[in-house]
Amino acid sequence: MSLNVLYFAWVKEKVGTGEEQVSPSDDVQTVADVIEWLKTQSPGHADAFADASQIRVALDQLHVPFDTFIGNAKEIAFFPPVTGGDW
């Protein structure tokens, strides 16, 4: 499996890049599995994903929960929760 991974805001800063192509092992099946696998890739990844409750994810540009299966997805994006203000 090959995934294009996008990182935004402080997640990008901690990982050290905004985008990378990764090929996790076949046992990586869900978004949560991707996160656990990414944590092993570098100290920056481990730091970025240390508290996954502070991360939101989009799979092929659709917001999804961590238990979502990756399937044939091509892109996964990680970003902090977004807060809004007054209009």
Biopython code that builds the backbone (N, CA, C, O; Angstrom):
import numpy as np
from Bio.PDB.StructureBuilder import StructureBuilder

atoms = [
    (1, "MET", "N", (0.834, -1.171, 0.000)),
    (1, "MET", "CA", (0.000, 0.000, 0.000)),
    (1, "MET", "C", (0.884, 1.242, 0.000)),
    (1, "MET", "O", (1.882, 1.313, 0.718)),
    (2, "SER", "N", (0.507, 2.198, -0.803)),
    (2, "SER", "CA", (1.219, 3.468, -0.846)),
    (2, "SER", "C", (0.220, 4.581, -0.545)),
    (2, "SER", "O", (-0.849, 4.647, -1.151)),
    (3, "LEU", "N", (0.575, 5.447, 0.391)),
    (3, "LEU", "CA", (-0.292, 6.547, 0.796)),
    (3, "LEU", "C", (0.452, 7.872, 0.705)),
    (3, "LEU", "O", (1.623, 7.968, 1.074)),
    (4, "ASN", "N", (-0.231, 8.872, 0.219)),
    (4, "ASN", "CA", (0.284, 10.227, 0.287)),
    (4, "ASN", "C", (-0.225, 10.806, 1.612)),
    (4, "ASN", "O", (-1.434, 10.883, 1.833)),
    (5, "VAL", "N", (0.686, 11.208, 2.483)),
    (5, "VAL", "CA", (0.312, 11.718, 3.806)),
    (5, "VAL", "C", (0.548, 13.216, 3.838)),
    (5, "VAL", "O", (1.626, 13.702, 3.495)),
    (6, "LEU", "N", (-0.483, 13.938, 4.258)),
    (6, "LEU", "CA", (-0.404, 15.388, 4.395)),
    (6, "LEU", "C", (-0.481, 15.759, 5.867)),
    (6, "LEU", "O", (-1.252, 15.169, 6.624)),
    (7, "TYR", "N", (0.322, 16.740, 6.271)),
    (7, "TYR", "CA", (0.344, 17.223, 7.643)),
    (7, "TYR", "C", (0.102, 18.727, 7.626)),
    (7, "TYR", "O", (0.621, 19.437, 6.764)),
    (8, "PHE", "N", (-0.691, 19.209, 8.587)),
    (8, "PHE", "CA", (-1.014, 20.624, 8.643)),
    (8, "PHE", "C", (-0.758, 21.202, 10.027)),
    (8, "PHE", "O", (-0.791, 20.492, 11.033)),
    (9, "ALA", "N", (-0.501, 22.505, 10.057)),
    (9, "ALA", "CA", (-0.324, 23.290, 11.287)),
    (9, "ALA", "C", (0.794, 22.702, 12.151)),
    (9, "ALA", "O", (1.858, 22.365, 11.633)),
    (10, "TRP", "N", (0.566, 22.575, 13.467)),
    (10, "TRP", "CA", (1.630, 22.103, 14.356)),
    (10, "TRP", "C", (2.009, 20.651, 14.093)),
    (10, "TRP", "O", (3.118, 20.240, 14.433)),
    (11, "VAL", "N", (1.119, 19.866, 13.499)),
    (11, "VAL", "CA", (1.474, 18.479, 13.146)),
    (11, "VAL", "C", (2.599, 18.516, 12.116)),
    (11, "VAL", "O", (3.569, 17.763, 12.215)),
    (12, "LYS", "N", (2.462, 19.390, 11.135)),
    (12, "LYS", "CA", (3.489, 19.579, 10.104)),
    (12, "LYS", "C", (4.814, 20.028, 10.737)),
    (12, "LYS", "O", (5.879, 19.526, 10.375)),
    (13, "GLU", "N", (4.744, 20.954, 11.661)),
    (13, "GLU", "CA", (5.956, 21.457, 12.315)),
    (13, "GLU", "C", (6.683, 20.346, 13.072)),
    (13, "GLU", "O", (7.908, 20.248, 13.006)),
    (14, "LYS", "N", (5.940, 19.518, 13.783)),
    (14, "LYS", "CA", (6.575, 18.456, 14.577)),
    (14, "LYS", "C", (7.142, 17.345, 13.698)),
    (14, "LYS", "O", (8.221, 16.820, 13.974)),
    (15, "VAL", "N", (6.414, 16.988, 12.637)),
    (15, "VAL", "CA", (6.894, 15.931, 11.740)),
    (15, "VAL", "C", (8.085, 16.429, 10.923)),
    (15, "VAL", "O", (9.014, 15.674, 10.641)),
    (16, "GLY", "N", (8.047, 17.701, 10.550)),
    (16, "GLY", "CA", (9.156, 18.281, 9.800)),
    (16, "GLY", "C", (8.928, 18.348, 8.298)),
    (16, "GLY", "O", (9.837, 18.706, 7.548)),
    (17, "THR", "N", (7.730, 18.008, 7.854)),
    (17, "THR", "CA", (7.389, 18.096, 6.438)),
    (17, "THR", "C", (5.879, 18.230, 6.314)),
    (17, "THR", "O", (5.137, 17.841, 7.216)),
    (18, "GLY", "N", (5.435, 18.773, 5.210)),
    (18, "GLY", "CA", (4.006, 18.916, 4.973)),
    (18, "GLY", "C", (3.406, 17.759, 4.211)),
    (18, "GLY", "O", (2.187, 17.586, 4.174)),
    (19, "GLU", "N", (4.275, 16.965, 3.601)),
    (19, "GLU", "CA", (3.772, 15.876, 2.765)),
    (19, "GLU", "C", (4.843, 14.817, 2.591)),
    (19, "GLU", "O", (6.029, 15.120, 2.462)),
    (20, "GLU", "N", (4.404, 13.574, 2.590)),
    (20, "GLU", "CA", (5.326, 12.476, 2.309)),
    (20, "GLU", "C", (4.563, 11.287, 1.750)),
    (20, "GLU", "O", (3.377, 11.105, 2.025)),
    (21, "GLN", "N", (5.251, 10.497, 0.975)),
    (21, "GLN", "CA", (4.717, 9.254, 0.434)),
    (21, "GLN", "C", (5.219, 8.126, 1.325)),
    (21, "GLN", "O", (6.421, 8.005, 1.561)),
    (22, "VAL", "N", (4.296, 7.296, 1.823)),
    (22, "VAL", "CA", (4.687, 6.205, 2.714)),
    (22, "VAL", "C", (4.124, 4.886, 2.204)),
    (22, "VAL", "O", (3.147, 4.856, 1.456)),
    (23, "SER", "N", (4.755, 3.807, 2.619)),
    (23, "SER", "CA", (4.305, 2.457, 2.267)),
    (23, "SER", "C", (4.299, 1.596, 3.526)),
    (23, "SER", "O", (5.228, 0.824, 3.764)),
    (24, "PRO", "N", (3.235, 1.735, 4.338)),
    (24, "PRO", "CA", (3.173, 0.921, 5.550)),
    (24, "PRO", "C", (2.977, -0.553, 5.229)),
    (24, "PRO", "O", (2.586, -0.912, 4.119)),
    (25, "SER", "N", (3.249, -1.392, 6.203)),
    (25, "SER", "CA", (3.100, -2.836, 6.017)),
    (25, "SER", "C", (1.628, -3.215, 5.829)),
    (25, "SER", "O", (0.731, -2.426, 6.125)),
    (26, "ASP", "N", (1.401, -4.399, 5.345)),
    (26, "ASP", "CA", (0.052, -4.866, 5.036)),
    (26, "ASP", "C", (-0.844, -4.986, 6.265)),
    (26, "ASP", "O", (-2.067, -4.988, 6.131)),
    (27, "ASP", "N", (-0.263, -5.085, 7.455)),
    (27, "ASP", "CA", (-1.087, -5.196, 8.658)),
    (27, "ASP", "C", (-1.647, -3.849, 9.113)),
    (27, "ASP", "O", (-2.420, -3.795, 10.070)),
    (28, "VAL", "N", (-1.269, -2.771, 8.443)),
    (28, "VAL", "CA", (-1.824, -1.451, 8.723)),
    (28, "VAL", "C", (-3.138, -1.347, 7.953)),
    (28, "VAL", "O", (-3.147, -1.194, 6.731)),
    (29, "GLN", "N", (-4.241, -1.432, 8.684)),
    (29, "GLN", "CA", (-5.565, -1.520, 8.057)),
    (29, "GLN", "C", (-6.479, -0.327, 8.320)),
    (29, "GLN", "O", (-7.355, -0.030, 7.508)),
    (30, "THR", "N", (-6.286, 0.358, 9.443)),
    (30, "THR", "CA", (-7.175, 1.456, 9.831)),
    (30, "THR", "C", (-6.376, 2.748, 10.006)),
    (30, "THR", "O", (-5.145, 2.739, 10.009)),
    (31, "VAL", "N", (-7.091, 3.839, 10.149)),
    (31, "VAL", "CA", (-6.441, 5.121, 10.431)),
    (31, "VAL", "C", (-5.621, 5.013, 11.712)),
    (31, "VAL", "O", (-4.497, 5.511, 11.768)),
    (32, "ALA", "N", (-6.170, 4.369, 12.742)),
    (32, "ALA", "CA", (-5.435, 4.195, 14.005)),
    (32, "ALA", "C", (-4.145, 3.419, 13.777)),
    (32, "ALA", "O", (-3.117, 3.730, 14.378)),
    (33, "ASP", "N", (-4.195, 2.412, 12.912)),
    (33, "ASP", "CA", (-2.982, 1.650, 12.586)),
    (33, "ASP", "C", (-1.944, 2.542, 11.907)),
    (33, "ASP", "O", (-0.750, 2.433, 12.188)),
    (34, "VAL", "N", (-2.397, 3.420, 11.017)),
    (34, "VAL", "CA", (-1.478, 4.339, 10.339)),
    (34, "VAL", "C", (-0.790, 5.229, 11.367)),
    (34, "VAL", "O", (0.421, 5.442, 11.304)),
    (35, "ILE", "N", (-1.566, 5.743, 12.306)),
    (35, "ILE", "CA", (-0.997, 6.604, 13.341)),
    (35, "ILE", "C", (0.057, 5.852, 14.143)),
    (35, "ILE", "O", (1.151, 6.370, 14.371)),
    (36, "GLU", "N", (-0.263, 4.641, 14.570)),
    (36, "GLU", "CA", (0.702, 3.849, 15.337)),
    (36, "GLU", "C", (1.957, 3.564, 14.515)),
    (36, "GLU", "O", (3.068, 3.614, 15.043)),
    (37, "TRP", "N", (1.789, 3.272, 13.253)),
    (37, "TRP", "CA", (2.928, 3.006, 12.368)),
    (37, "TRP", "C", (3.761, 4.274, 12.176)),
    (37, "TRP", "O", (4.990, 4.223, 12.230)),
    (38, "LEU", "N", (3.101, 5.407, 11.953)),
    (38, "LEU", "CA", (3.827, 6.659, 11.762)),
    (38, "LEU", "C", (4.657, 7.019, 12.991)),
    (38, "LEU", "O", (5.757, 7.554, 12.859)),
    (39, "LYS", "N", (4.143, 6.731, 14.177)),
    (39, "LYS", "CA", (4.870, 7.038, 15.414)),
    (39, "LYS", "C", (6.228, 6.355, 15.468)),
    (39, "LYS", "O", (7.113, 6.798, 16.199)),
    (40, "THR", "N", (6.404, 5.293, 14.711)),
    (40, "THR", "CA", (7.676, 4.562, 14.709)),
    (40, "THR", "C", (8.657, 5.089, 13.662)),
    (40, "THR", "O", (9.792, 4.616, 13.593)),
    (41, "GLN", "N", (8.243, 6.054, 12.852)),
    (41, "GLN", "CA", (9.056, 6.489, 11.727)),
    (41, "GLN", "C", (10.137, 7.505, 12.081)),
    (41, "GLN", "O", (11.176, 7.560, 11.423)),
    (42, "SER", "N", (9.900, 8.307, 13.114)),
    (42, "SER", "CA", (10.909, 9.283, 13.534)),
    (42, "SER", "C", (10.493, 9.872, 14.878)),
    (42, "SER", "O", (9.335, 9.751, 15.278)),
    (43, "PRO", "N", (11.432, 10.509, 15.575)),
    (43, "PRO", "CA", (11.060, 11.190, 16.819)),
    (43, "PRO", "C", (10.021, 12.291, 16.586)),
    (43, "PRO", "O", (9.153, 12.517, 17.429)),
    (44, "GLY", "N", (10.110, 12.972, 15.448)),
    (44, "GLY", "CA", (9.125, 14.015, 15.126)),
    (44, "GLY", "C", (7.727, 13.451, 14.954)),
    (44, "GLY", "O", (6.750, 14.028, 15.432)),
    (45, "HIS", "N", (7.637, 12.316, 14.268)),
    (45, "HIS", "CA", (6.337, 11.649, 14.116)),
    (45, "HIS", "C", (5.808, 11.217, 15.486)),
    (45, "HIS", "O", (4.634, 11.419, 15.797)),
    (46, "ALA", "N", (6.673, 10.628, 16.292)),
    (46, "ALA", "CA", (6.256, 10.172, 17.624)),
    (46, "ALA", "C", (5.729, 11.343, 18.449)),
    (46, "ALA", "O", (4.726, 11.209, 19.149)),
    (47, "ASP", "N", (6.399, 12.481, 18.369)),
    (47, "ASP", "CA", (5.968, 13.667, 19.106)),
    (47, "ASP", "C", (4.629, 14.180, 18.582)),
    (47, "ASP", "O", (3.740, 14.514, 19.366)),
    (48, "ALA", "N", (4.488, 14.243, 17.275)),
    (48, "ALA", "CA", (3.260, 14.757, 16.666)),
    (48, "ALA", "C", (2.036, 13.916, 17.034)),
    (48, "ALA", "O", (0.944, 14.449, 17.230)),
    (49, "PHE", "N", (2.228, 12.609, 17.125)),
    (49, "PHE", "CA", (1.102, 11.706, 17.369)),
    (49, "PHE", "C", (1.054, 11.180, 18.807)),
    (49, "PHE", "O", (0.334, 10.221, 19.089)),
    (50, "ALA", "N", (1.810, 11.795, 19.711)),
    (50, "ALA", "CA", (1.850, 11.348, 21.111)),
    (50, "ALA", "C", (0.472, 11.408, 21.765)),
    (50, "ALA", "O", (0.127, 10.533, 22.560)),
    (51, "ASP", "N", (-0.310, 12.419, 21.442)),
    (51, "ASP", "CA", (-1.671, 12.550, 21.978)),
    (51, "ASP", "C", (-2.623, 12.599, 20.784)),
    (51, "ASP", "O", (-2.973, 13.675, 20.298)),
    (52, "ALA", "N", (-3.033, 11.431, 20.325)),
    (52, "ALA", "CA", (-3.873, 11.344, 19.130)),
    (52, "ALA", "C", (-5.234, 12.006, 19.317)),
    (52, "ALA", "O", (-5.913, 12.303, 18.334)),
    (53, "SER", "N", (-5.642, 12.240, 20.561)),
    (53, "SER", "CA", (-6.930, 12.914, 20.777)),
    (53, "SER", "C", (-6.897, 14.357, 20.269)),
    (53, "SER", "O", (-7.942, 14.987, 20.104)),
    (54, "GLN", "N", (-5.697, 14.873, 20.022)),
    (54, "GLN", "CA", (-5.538, 16.232, 19.503)),
    (54, "GLN", "C", (-5.382, 16.278, 17.983)),
    (54, "GLN", "O", (-5.015, 17.309, 17.419)),
    (55, "ILE", "N", (-5.663, 15.154, 17.331)),
    (55, "ILE", "CA", (-5.498, 15.038, 15.880)),
    (55, "ILE", "C", (-6.840, 14.740, 15.236)),
    (55, "ILE", "O", (-7.641, 13.972, 15.769)),
    (56, "ARG", "N", (-7.075, 15.349, 14.097)),
    (56, "ARG", "CA", (-8.219, 15.017, 13.249)),
    (56, "ARG", "C", (-7.647, 14.464, 11.954)),
    (56, "ARG", "O", (-6.488, 14.707, 11.619)),
    (57, "VAL", "N", (-8.481, 13.712, 11.225)),
    (57, "VAL", "CA", (-7.979, 13.046, 10.029)),
    (57, "VAL", "C", (-9.003, 13.103, 8.900)),
    (57, "VAL", "O", (-10.213, 13.064, 9.124)),
    (58, "ALA", "N", (-8.479, 13.195, 7.689)),
    (58, "ALA", "CA", (-9.307, 13.096, 6.485)),
    (58, "ALA", "C", (-8.685, 12.021, 5.605)),
    (58, "ALA", "O", (-7.471, 11.988, 5.401)),
    (59, "LEU", "N", (-9.526, 11.157, 5.097)),
    (59, "LEU", "CA", (-9.105, 10.079, 4.211)),
    (59, "LEU", "C", (-9.701, 10.358, 2.843)),
    (59, "LEU", "O", (-10.921, 10.378, 2.685)),
    (60, "ASP", "N", (-8.845, 10.573, 1.858)),
    (60, "ASP", "CA", (-9.290, 10.990, 0.525)),
    (60, "ASP", "C", (-10.266, 12.163, 0.630)),
    (60, "ASP", "O", (-11.310, 12.187, -0.023)),
    (61, "GLN", "N", (-9.901, 13.126, 1.462)),
    (61, "GLN", "CA", (-10.575, 14.408, 1.662)),
    (61, "GLN", "C", (-11.935, 14.314, 2.349)),
    (61, "GLN", "O", (-12.749, 15.231, 2.236)),
    (62, "LEU", "N", (-12.189, 13.214, 3.061)),
    (62, "LEU", "CA", (-13.404, 13.069, 3.864)),
    (62, "LEU", "C", (-13.007, 12.877, 5.323)),
    (62, "LEU", "O", (-12.178, 12.021, 5.632)),
    (63, "HIS", "N", (-13.590, 13.666, 6.220)),
    (63, "HIS", "CA", (-13.301, 13.506, 7.645)),
    (63, "HIS", "C", (-13.797, 12.140, 8.093)),
    (63, "HIS", "O", (-14.926, 11.746, 7.800)),
    (64, "VAL", "N", (-12.933, 11.422, 8.812)),
    (64, "VAL", "CA", (-13.271, 10.064, 9.251)),
    (64, "VAL", "C", (-12.770, 9.833, 10.672)),
    (64, "VAL", "O", (-11.842, 10.504, 11.123)),
    (65, "PRO", "N", (-13.388, 8.876, 11.384)),
    (65, "PRO", "CA", (-12.880, 8.485, 12.704)),
    (65, "PRO", "C", (-11.676, 7.558, 12.576)),
    (65, "PRO", "O", (-11.395, 7.032, 11.499)),
    (66, "PHE", "N", (-10.978, 7.366, 13.670)),
    (66, "PHE", "CA", (-9.751, 6.567, 13.669)),
    (66, "PHE", "C", (-9.983, 5.094, 13.354)),
    (66, "PHE", "O", (-9.052, 4.416, 12.920)),
    (67, "ASP", "N", (-11.184, 4.582, 13.557)),
    (67, "ASP", "CA", (-11.432, 3.160, 13.291)),
    (67, "ASP", "C", (-11.805, 2.882, 11.831)),
    (67, "ASP", "O", (-12.169, 1.757, 11.487)),
    (68, "THR", "N", (-11.716, 3.899, 10.977)),
    (68, "THR", "CA", (-12.025, 3.746, 9.556)),
    (68, "THR", "C", (-10.957, 2.911, 8.864)),
    (68, "THR", "O", (-9.760, 3.122, 9.061)),
    (69, "PHE", "N", (-11.411, 1.954, 8.044)),
    (69, "PHE", "CA", (-10.478, 1.140, 7.271)),
    (69, "PHE", "C", (-9.903, 1.964, 6.125)),
    (69, "PHE", "O", (-10.613, 2.749, 5.496)),
    (70, "ILE", "N", (-8.621, 1.781, 5.861)),
    (70, "ILE", "CA", (-7.922, 2.512, 4.808)),
    (70, "ILE", "C", (-8.384, 2.066, 3.425)),
    (70, "ILE", "O", (-8.583, 2.893, 2.535)),
    (71, "GLY", "N", (-8.551, 0.768, 3.247)),
    (71, "GLY", "CA", (-8.976, 0.251, 1.949)),
    (71, "GLY", "C", (-8.013, 0.659, 0.851)),
    (71, "GLY", "O", (-6.804, 0.461, 0.965)),
    (72, "ASN", "N", (-8.554, 1.228, -0.207)),
    (72, "ASN", "CA", (-7.750, 1.659, -1.360)),
    (72, "ASN", "C", (-7.491, 3.157, -1.365)),
    (72, "ASN", "O", (-7.243, 3.742, -2.419)),
    (73, "ALA", "N", (-7.548, 3.777, -0.199)),
    (73, "ALA", "CA", (-7.341, 5.223, -0.112)),
    (73, "ALA", "C", (-5.980, 5.606, -0.690)),
    (73, "ALA", "O", (-5.020, 4.838, -0.625)),
    (74, "LYS", "N", (-5.922, 6.782, -1.243)),
    (74, "LYS", "CA", (-4.683, 7.304, -1.829)),
    (74, "LYS", "C", (-4.052, 8.387, -0.965)),
    (74, "LYS", "O", (-2.846, 8.622, -1.041)),
    (75, "GLU", "N", (-4.884, 9.064, -0.123)),
    (75, "GLU", "CA", (-4.387, 10.206, 0.643)),
    (75, "GLU", "C", (-4.977, 10.202, 2.050)),
    (75, "GLU", "O", (-6.155, 9.905, 2.250)),
    (76, "ILE", "N", (-4.135, 10.537, 3.008)),
    (76, "ILE", "CA", (-4.582, 10.709, 4.386)),
    (76, "ILE", "C", (-3.966, 12.005, 4.900)),
    (76, "ILE", "O", (-2.777, 12.262, 4.708)),
    (77, "ALA", "N", (-4.794, 12.817, 5.555)),
    (77, "ALA", "CA", (-4.333, 14.114, 6.044)),
    (77, "ALA", "C", (-4.563, 14.198, 7.545)),
    (77, "ALA", "O", (-5.598, 13.764, 8.052)),
    (78, "PHE", "N", (-3.583, 14.762, 8.253)),
    (78, "PHE", "CA", (-3.652, 14.929, 9.698)),
    (78, "PHE", "C", (-3.551, 16.407, 10.043)),
    (78, "PHE", "O", (-2.717, 17.128, 9.496)),
    (79, "PHE", "N", (-4.413, 16.852, 10.958)),
    (79, "PHE", "CA", (-4.443, 18.253, 11.329)),
    (79, "PHE", "C", (-5.047, 18.378, 12.726)),
    (79, "PHE", "O", (-5.747, 17.475, 13.182)),
    (80, "PRO", "N", (-4.778, 19.497, 13.408)),
    (80, "PRO", "CA", (-5.368, 19.715, 14.724)),
    (80, "PRO", "C", (-6.846, 20.083, 14.576)),
    (80, "PRO", "O", (-7.284, 20.466, 13.491)),
    (81, "PRO", "N", (-7.617, 19.968, 15.666)),
    (81, "PRO", "CA", (-9.012, 20.410, 15.616)),
    (81, "PRO", "C", (-9.064, 21.884, 15.220)),
    (81, "PRO", "O", (-8.197, 22.676, 15.590)),
    (82, "VAL", "N", (-10.060, 22.217, 14.491)),
    (82, "VAL", "CA", (-10.221, 23.594, 14.015)),
    (82, "VAL", "C", (-11.307, 24.260, 14.842)),
    (82, "VAL", "O", (-12.384, 23.699, 15.044)),
    (83, "THR", "N", (-11.013, 25.458, 15.317)),
    (83, "THR", "CA", (-12.024, 26.207, 16.040)),
    (83, "THR", "C", (-12.430, 27.410, 15.207)),
    (83, "THR", "O", (-11.624, 27.962, 14.458)),
    (84, "GLY", "N", (-13.632, 27.794, 15.339)),
    (84, "GLY", "CA", (-14.149, 28.924, 14.576)),
    (84, "GLY", "C", (-14.282, 30.161, 15.449)),
    (84, "GLY", "O", (-14.115, 30.116, 16.668)),
    (85, "GLY", "N", (-14.579, 31.229, 14.805)),
    (85, "GLY", "CA", (-14.804, 32.493, 15.517)),
    (85, "GLY", "C", (-16.128, 33.088, 15.086)),
    (85, "GLY", "O", (-16.962, 32.406, 14.489)),
    (86, "ASP", "N", (-16.315, 34.340, 15.385)),
    (86, "ASP", "CA", (-17.535, 35.029, 14.973)),
    (86, "ASP", "C", (-17.492, 35.299, 13.469)),
    (86, "ASP", "O", (-16.433, 35.527, 12.884)),
    (87, "TRP", "N", (-18.668, 35.265, 12.876)),
    (87, "TRP", "CA", (-18.763, 35.545, 11.434)),
    (87, "TRP", "C", (-18.825, 36.991, 11.218)),
    (87, "TRP", "O", (-18.908, 37.442, 10.076)),
]
sb = StructureBuilder()
sb.init_structure("model")
sb.init_model(0)
sb.init_chain("A")
sb.init_seg("    ")
for serial, (resi, resn, name, xyz) in enumerate(atoms, 1):
    if name == "N":
        sb.init_residue(resn, " ", resi, " ")
    sb.init_atom(name, np.array(xyz, "f"), 0.0, 1.0, " ", f" {name:<3s}", serial, name[0])
structure = sb.get_structure()
